[in-house]
């Protein structure tokens, strides 16, 4: 299976990370920090916006807030997986035993709130790889 980055031009070979986060300030901060690191980002304020706009191009990873309005982050991940998208997922939350179990079942990695940029970057690099091919 070709990587999500295959078929992109040299200028487009930065890894694409999709952020679904309803807190505008946090979403903007995440996008900024990831772009400074060299990743491309696309941000959505909720699950429904992502699902309505998502294209057939797979991102290299997802960063999903668990407590989104409407569908929560793990319910969104289930919908994403139903579309045969296999990119790794990071779920941002204050975990409870139930959320930890659901995330494990969905093969999602939890990054705990409050967020520490270094922790998130370590997980992004581990799951998505370096920013560019």
N, C-alpha and C positions, 0 to 999 in steps of 0.2 A: 504494500500500500504506500503510495507516495506521501511524503510529509506535507503538512498543510502549507509549507513555504514553497513547495515545488510549483513551477509555473509562474512565479512572481519574477519581475524584472529585478536587476541588481539593486535599484533604489527601493524596491518594495520588500526586500528580503529580511527586514526587521521582523522579529517575532510579534505576532498580533495577540494581545491580551484583551479579552472582553471583560469589562467591569459592569456589574449590575448592583447598584448601590443607591438607595433612596436619599441618603444624606448628601446634598449637593456639595457641601464643603469637603466632606470626606472623599467623595468621588473625584472631585477636582484635584485634591491633594494626592490621591493614589495615582491618578493619570499623570500628574506632573512628575512625581517621584519615579514612576516607571519609565516615562519618556526620557527623563534625565539619564537613566540607566541605559537607554538605547532601545527600549521596546516601543512598538506602536500600540496605541490603545484605542478602544471604542467603548464609550460609556453609555449606559442606559439607566433611567431612574427607577425602573420596576420590571418585573418579569414580562408583563404584557407588552411593554414597549419593545423589549428584546425580541420576543416571539413574533410580533407583528413585522419587525424590520429585518430579522435575521435572514441572511442570504445562504446560499449553498456553500460558500467558502467557509471552511472550518478555521476557527482561531487556534492558536497554539496552546492556549489555556484560558480558563474562566476564573474570575474572582467574583464570588457571589456573596452578598450579604444574606445572612439567614433570615433576619426579620425584615422582609420586604412587605410593602402593602400588597394585598392580594395573595398571589402564590409566594410561599417562602422560598428561600434559596435552594433547599433540597427538592422541593416539588418542581421548581424550575429545572433543576438538574435532571430530574426524571423525564421531563418533557424533552429536554435536549437529547438525552440518551435514546428516547423513542425515535428521534430523527437520525439515528445511527451515527451521531457525533461522539467521538471517543476522546476528545481532548481532555487533559487532566483538569480537575476543578479544585479550587480553594474556596472554602466556606469560612466567612468571617463571622464569628459569634462568641458569645459567652456560653461555653458548652455546658449542657446538662447531660446526664447519662443517656437519656433518650436521644438527644441530638447526636451525641458521639456514636451511638449504635446505628442511627440512620445514616450518618456520614460514612461510617465504615462499610455499611451495606452498599452504598452508592460509590464506593472507592474515591471518596472526596477527602481532601486533607483539610483539617481545621486549623485556622490561625485565630488565636484567642484575642478578644478585646480585653483591655485596651490594646490597640495596635502599636507595635514597635516596628518601625520601617525596616530595620535590619533583619528582624525575624521574617517579615513578609518577603523581602528580597531573597533571602536564603531559600525559602520554599519555592518562590517563582523560578529561581535559577535551577533548582533541583528538578522541578516538574516540567518547565518549558524549555530549559536549556539557556544558553547564552542569548543575548538580545538579537544577534544576527547570525545568519548562516554563513 
